[in-house]
Amino acid sequence: MSNLHFEDLPHYNYEAYVQWEGRWELIHGVAHAMSPTPNIMHQAISQNIASQLARALENCQECHALLPVDWKIDEETTVQPDNLVVCGELEPAAYLSKAPTLIFEILSKSTAKKDRITKFNLYEQESVRYYIIVDPTERLAKVYHLQDGRYIKLLDASKDTVEFHLGKCSVLFDFSKIWL
């Protein structure tokens, strides 16, 4: 049994992060490899989510659907959500510096614990209004809404349509259309 603790791990900052090759996330100074590359099911579900969000936001000048992009939260935390919606003006920077309004994370064996615990807590702390954890194997999406600074589960969606209130825009999202 290892006596290694979180504080014993090497800590990095954004300056080091941007020098790394491959896909990484940096959470509280700890490097997280984004490998292996997502599988076909993961990518197809992500594409279905992205397409549906883009169509739903066609008439919204305020909100934008994005695929993975760096969201630099602070010098020691930069993450890349699978699918996200950002409301307000997009920054011309190399990364987002404000919290997305809605985030989808698609589970894989290598990221499930990080998505369910670490990112759940991080997104809650950073006031992401909606967090959806998509489980491709179970064909189930856990939909969380931020209320009074805490995530409350709205529902487990599989074939449901959910309305997301994003501020000036609302999106009707049909979960039955994301599965393979």
N, C-alpha and C positions, 0 to 999 in steps of 0.2 A: 504494500500500500504506500502510495506516494504522500509525502508531507508538503508537496508544492501547493502554495496558496496563490490567489489572484494577485496579491501585492508582490509576489516573487517573479511574476512574468515580466518580460521586457515591456516597457511602455514607449509608445511612439506618439508623434504629433503629425499634423497635417503636412508639414514640410517634408517629413520622411515618407509619408503616405503617397504623395504625388510622384515619388521617384520609383515606386515599386512597379514591377512588370506583372502582367496578369490582372485578374479581378480580385480585389480585396475590399473589406470594410474595416473600419477602425472604430471600435466602441470602447469608450473610456480608456483610450490609450493602448488597448489590446488589439492586435492584428487578427483578423478572421479571413481565411482564404475562402474565396467564392468558387471553389472547385469541388468536384468536377463540374464541367459545363452542364447547365440544366438539360434534362432529358427531353425527348420529343414531346411527351405528354405535357410537361411543364411549359415548354415553349408554345405549344398549340393553345393551351389554356390562357397563357399570358397574351397571345395574339388575339384571342376571342374577347378577352377583357378589354384590351386596348381598342379594338374595333368598335365595340359597343359603346365605350366611353366617348370615343371620338364622334360617333354619330349622335349620341345624346347631347353633346356639347356644341354641335354645329352652330346653333343659334345663340350661344352664350359668348359674349365678348369678354367676359370676366374670368372664366375658368378654362384651363388647358389640361388635356390628358397627356401624360408623358410615360415613356418607358424608362428603364433604369437610368438614373442620372445621380451624380453625387449630390447628397444633401449634407452640407457641412454644418453641423450643429454647433460645434466649438472646435478648438484646436486639437482636441483628442477624440473627437467623434465625427465620423463621416460614414454615412450609410447609403445604400443603393436599393430602395424599394423596387419590387418587381413591376408594379403598375401604380401610378399615382395621379392625383389631380391637384393642381396648384391654382389657386384663385388670386386674382390681382395681376399686376404687371409682371411679366417674366423678366428676370434679371439677365443682362448680357454677360454675366460672369461664367466661369467654368463650372460653377456649382450653384445649387440653391442655398440660400442662407435663411430662408423662412420656412416654417412648417407647412407641408402640404395639408390640404383639407381632408383628403381621402387617400388611404393607402391600402393596396392589396399585396399580401405576401403569399406566395404559393409554396406550400411545404414540399420539402424533399428530405430524404433520410439524413443528409448532411446538415440541413438548416432547421429542422423542425423545432428542436429545443430552443435555439436562438430566436426563432420567429415567435414561438409561443410564450417565452418568458422574457428574454433580454429585450427584444424589440417591442414587445407588448408594453413593458414598463417604460422603455425609452419614449415610445410614441405617446403614451399616456402623459408622461412628464412634460413632453414638448407640445402638448395640447393639439394633437392631430384629431380632428373632429370625428372621423370614422376610420376604424381599422378592421379590415376583413382578412381573416386567415383562411386560405383556401386549401383544402385537403383533397388532392386529385384521386387518391386511392379510395377514399370514402365517398367521393362526389358530394362533399359537404363544405359549406363556407360558413364560418362563425363570424357574425356581423356584430361589431361593437360600436357604440356611440358614446362620446365623451359627455358626461353630465356631472356638473359640479366637480370637475377635475379628476373624475374617475371613469373608467370604462364600464359601461353597463351592456351586457349582451342583449341585443335586440331580438335575434333569432338565429337558429341554425338553418341556413338557406340551401336548398338543393334545386327545387323547381319554382322557387318563389320569385316574385318581382318586388323589389324594395325601392322606395323613393328616398334619395339622399338629398337633403337640403344643404346646399353648398354656400349659401349666402344669397347673392343676387340670382342664382340659378338653382334649379332642382334637376335631378337626373332620375329617371325611372330605369332601373337596372334589372334585367331578367337573367337570373342565375341559371335557368334551364339551358341557356344558349352558350354557356362557357365550357361545358363538358364535352369530351370526345365520345 
